[in-house]
């Protein structure tokens, strides 16, 4: 029997390798709040920028996005780097990782384990577990909330998830590990991951030629993030209010060609970063059509799955 929740938790709690104290703290806290419909994250990836605009990778220790709480386990090395830890927290709180995942903000709590007794560590763990429960109550997250389990874990396996459904919507939590996986799961393609195709971000899948999506395209744009330094590629900017995407061409690029009438519909999948590995993943953003020069508007929020 496949259980996506078990698969998810095993994967999350195995991320903190060679961190004995952190593993103990994480598992103890989860054991005290596991009846709540929360989806814990460990070693969550966050891309941050320093004051000079340089990009850095940070990893958030155990956190509960639904209640806006992250837990830092302070071992021996943290005693000499309090200032660096505080700066790291400020960078994470100012990063794009908060958008969507931590809509109510993110607060850090610390469990000091260095040179502490078991009783003291347990006291800190119980206090944080109590804080998690208090935040859950305040935000309306109830124990064994109806339907919450299915929504929380269903995105783990895209192949299994798509196999039992007839359509995909922008609100669904499924993410795809590659362009190949998205096409195979959604459009009945048989692309191989170990070949060179498909690798382009805008193309017509082979199955579209004899299906209801004939003439359509799929588009896997890389969204531009403020501060990115790249003058050689197109910049795709997403409007958070209208969900429209606008393209900005690199300097010296000749634009033009297709008219608005000729422009095909396109199923759009936005490229994101996996919170654990930092690798690219793709989420469905809707059906788009060009409505103005270099501007694409969402015209539908669902996509039928081809078999």
Steps between C-alpha positions, in 0.01 A plus 500: 500500500633842401451769764603849376501643853746238625714545189503876552590489870776243452647715224482819706639359824791330322630829359689606813784251468782491754304736726418284798361770727292659227353162407401443863342846533308473173355159577406595856317814389320315221397226742328761716306667215457222244122490549479843334469515118840665461762432235843538664802598293864431582809649337272715286680679218486880480676728253599826668695812405741702707520879516709506181243295309708182489304176510558239770342169596356453846324206659228541757507246779172333605204724424121490488387728214131480598570674831797714391754348737858382443714323760876538528698241692795673666792263539851589611602700192207740539638637827769686303284615208194668650541809281535291184190298594298819549608634161414168336149514649451856372607395150255209499215716628563742212522230233241382246456172688245675722268567205219246504664261747508739795220742417478610863873554546771282651629499858804309625512312831820349636567180693837523675648152544867580560602454861139446611337219694239267355237661724585847368488389137166326561361815659594704192351239267171494690482880497543509121248220451257706708574803282428296187163395642414856606584633154296221341196591710539868415516423127211256507710186446318223686603147584389249237335776296273347235675460165823660618700178485432440131583858407819498704670193360355436154773684308778259597480270197393678176463173309257351754323830546429553129404137440181535702379835363354645181618859537760720664422840654716788615403428862621140494818438706672268250848597376702343219870422521566566131344609172510136393306384807233768452445403137490127575259536794263752344512447124565128457848554356773239524806722522809354666687686774836372375462648152553855383134581454292673584725771638351814346269713707247563221388228261215276383487154662468215251158395632349844430494436125209259519318615813279782628808716551601503135675827423575570868841543659645429841714763665737455796622855570766594750360790699712805554573580865596850606879523519578229244800591289438358156504717190516212250160337550138610486353628826158357587327706767185371673239750621394364843156665479390411146726195441599655164852434371697767317814432299795737479747430221878513549672808364552477125238226447271539201138438595178463305361233272176334601190716528256474789259313275760239410635459853403153631369418844771374731493287814739674736713338770708734715844388606566514874764374739441187705511609867716203600742445214500836325441322169253624240137387528198607296145595601199554278409870473207482257414537131634822351454701183682805377277804555745779427854533375725281717213453748323171574177478700351200673178393328436171684603345831461132413650254253356169391740206538558295182523120516 
